Amino acid sequence: MKEVVLVDGVRTPNGRAHAEKGWFRKRMPDELLVACYHALFARNPQVKPEMVEAVYVGTANQGGVTNDMGRLAWLAAGLPESVAANSICQQCPSGMSAIEHAARAIMCGEGDIYVVGGVEDMEKMPKGMYIPKAVADKYGEWDLQMGPTAEKVAALWNVSVEDMNLFAYWSNVRAAEATKAGKFKHEIVPVEGHDEAGNPIIVDRDQWVRDEVSMEAMAKMKPAFKPDGVITAAMSSPLTAGACALILMSREKADELGCSYHIKYRGGAMAGNDPTIMGVGPIEAVRKLLARTGVTMDEIDVVELNEAFASQSLVVIRELGLGYNAPFEKVNLWGGALALGHPLGESGARIVITLNNIMKYEKPDAKYGLATLCGGFGNANATLWERVN
Ligand SMILES: CC(C)(COP(=O)(O)OP(=O)(O)OC[C@H]1O[C@@H](n2cnc3c(N)ncnc32)[C@H](O)[C@@H]1OP(=O)(O)O)[C@@H](O)C(=O)NCCC(=O)NCCS
């Protein structure tokens, strides 16, 4: 089978998905994806758009806005109509699933160059979800909602409020430090938006990242999902808008075109679990992936775990033996979704971009990197990456 390398990845900043305060409130999600497509080809001039075999784009709930975001954004970007696109919906892991689809296609020789990515604007997606009656009857409509799953995980695994606030604190601190140090400049594409007063601005940083964060203030926050609950907004990934796009290529094609790359795809795994504790899904996905690839957790130097909620993140980290309390040595070194934001279908691809940049700039000796995330209704994914340069 062919080897698959990650040639490049870009993302928009994450905007707050809010009708009055969001910097991207006047932009449509496809426009964010168009900005990524354009930046990707501008940064990689040896890759001509017509060379792309196909496009895979993850998007969890954007179907209610337009039907095929990957394809329509491709056409809106003025890119060749001969390149087909597939918009993939797998809730939060949609963007990672897009990567896995393309990687498998390259490995089995269907094509050499794929554009993949993800996009979501949670302010513009339809509110409320249709849940089949059989599913609602079995699991309970309330228990299937994301916030309640985070509550249930905290209760079942006995995760304390103090530990969740500490986890949120470190996510914020690391995200603020990485932002201040310009670490995201390798991946962020500046995009036009509007400030809260309505003035046009160039957005070049993640809107949710706070310069200051206080454990004291977080400890005073009210539960977000039920009056007697423990999960606050600080312990939850916030509503976000953003897009990202990457180029995956067979290693031989990358060498032929003179593209540089640092990591190759070693494999992916999906695992399903009880939807009412969907957040712990990565435990099984990662275990499957490690068993399949023969790589042990000790050999992995960098982990990007999407922080849907502090409770599920802590349980996954603890169960996988990556530590007990934040700050974690290997996990989310530039902060996570609690601080950066989580545009559902985008995040699974975004964390692979960040993983690549951490392995390139921060941990140049790291051999293996792992990216994993949970998904609504009990769908989790994990991908393993190995340094080759
Ligand atoms: C938790 C949730 C309900 C909160 O939504 P909300 O009530 O609209 O609250 P916001 O996110 O706007 O945050 C409320 C306030 O708390 C503040 N806040 C959040 N985290 C904070 C922190 N760590 N420190 C200080 N303030 C914080 C926000 O800045 C905001 O204040 P502002 O409006 O003055 O800026 C919402 O973010 C949510 O549903 N998150 C989960 C999304 C989800 O399910 N994703 C999929 C996961 S699988």
The ligand as a Gaussian input file, in Angstrom:
#p B3LYP/6-31G(d) Opt

LIG

0 1
 C      -22.062000      25.576000      27.711000
 C      -22.914000      26.424000      26.797000
 C      -24.393000      26.007000      26.939000
 C      -22.731000      27.853000      27.232000
 O      -23.379000      28.648000      26.318000
 P      -23.786000      30.166000      26.681000
 O      -24.693000      30.154000      27.832000
 O      -24.233000      30.766000      25.395000
 O      -22.478000      30.729000      27.214000
 P      -21.163000      31.282000      26.506000
 O      -20.410000      30.161000      25.871000
 O      -21.493000      32.438000      25.680000
 O      -20.398000      31.668000      27.809000
 C      -21.062000      32.344000      28.850000
 C      -20.127000      33.326000      29.453000
 O      -19.159000      32.585000      30.184000
 C      -17.886000      33.047000      29.837000
 N      -16.880000      32.017000      30.013000
 C      -16.835000      30.809000      29.413000
 N      -15.737000      30.164000      29.811000
 C      -15.084000      30.984000      30.684000
 C      -13.886000      30.896000      31.420000
 N      -13.093000      29.829000      31.342000
 N      -13.542000      31.943000      32.206000
 C      -14.294000      33.033000      32.280000
 N      -15.448000      33.179000      31.581000
 C      -15.829000      32.169000      30.800000
 C      -18.044000      33.451000      28.382000
 O      -17.009000      34.309000      27.953000
 C      -19.385000      34.140000      28.401000
 O      -19.287000      35.459000      28.876000
 P      -19.499000      36.745000      27.916000
 O      -20.790000      36.542000      27.206000
 O      -19.520000      37.857000      28.886000
 O      -18.324000      36.748000      27.008000
 C      -22.470000      26.275000      25.322000
 O      -21.166000      26.799000      25.151000
 C      -22.513000      24.854000      24.865000
 O      -23.581000      24.304000      24.585000
 N      -21.345000      24.194000      24.734000
 C      -21.263000      22.820000      24.302000
 C      -21.338000      22.751000      22.803000
 C      -21.364000      21.327000      22.339000
 O      -22.232000      20.560000      22.710000
 N      -20.400000      20.945000      21.523000
 C      -20.257000      19.613000      21.096000
 C      -19.510000      18.845000      22.089000
 S      -19.544000      17.151000      21.709000

